């Protein structure tokens, strides 16, 4: 990635900060933050407080993708809830500044973890981290979205069917190779979607590395990366969060095949039971279907990353390698589709 100071109008950015009550105490600098395959994210230095700037990527984008405006809106609304999020400062559609719309938010000084096995921690520490993740996603699914003015943030009901259609279109638009399991799932999923009318705010990408923990305790201080948030099925959102338990550690960001009991990580059954106790929602019905759906959805997202890597517009340096994970995830998803068929008899 080239130097942001050469690509962007930092003087105009300084004026935008000032217009929103944020002073500068020196030259501005945009320092790329690691992680994030979708929307380029920077530590904004030179302002009177620690800030993060997140923008749409450059280049041709798939319809409805990279919705930084929706990210800004949902985090600003949730600041009044029990879900911890960074403070949002302002959103700008002025493309003359950075080339695409962007928003500025609070920088949270804390810990992030990518390896879900949490190496270096004790079993008790791991258990505490997973229990905190369960607490936060349960709190999210209990939020009264109507009270937060989010009645139009999505369409209640029929969420999974609409998502299957959305990610089928996205996959076809970004398809670079033939993945037989994706073709099978595209045919199978719509015919087996359960009648799920429960509606809540869904994060859409609720996983360990999208959470910022306090520096010295197992407490989430910020949930980030809300690009895929909408109104939808809380069970679909929760099962996505659990999906990594079924992805082998040597494939991509998974803990499948590890001795999670020895690690101190709660079992899936205990996790599902804890979610039900916190939300009143049963997540175990149609569990194999939801895992198949989420693995399909994740494979479609990764295929989009592969396409952006091919086009030269990917935000992360490891986009090519990440995009290659679409095939193994689709294969695992098809395995769960077959399990659902075997157990349900249809």
Secondary structure, DSSP 8 states (H G I E B T S, - for coil): ---HHHHS-HHHHHHHHHHTT--EEEEEEEEE-S--SSS-EEEEEEESS-EEEEE--SS---TT-S-HHHHHHHHHHHTTSSS----EEEEE--HHHHSS-EEEEE----B----TT-TT--HHHHHHHHHHHHHHHHHHHH--TTTTT-TTSS-SS-HHHHHHHHHHHHHHHH--S--HHHHHHHHHHHHH-------EEE-S---GGGEEE-TTSS-EEEE---TT-EEE-HHHHHHHHHGGGGSBTTTSS--BTS-HHHHT---HHHHHHHHHHHHS----TTHHHHHHHHHHHHHHHHHHHHHHHHHT--SSTTHHHHHTHHHHHHHHHHHHHHHHHHHH--
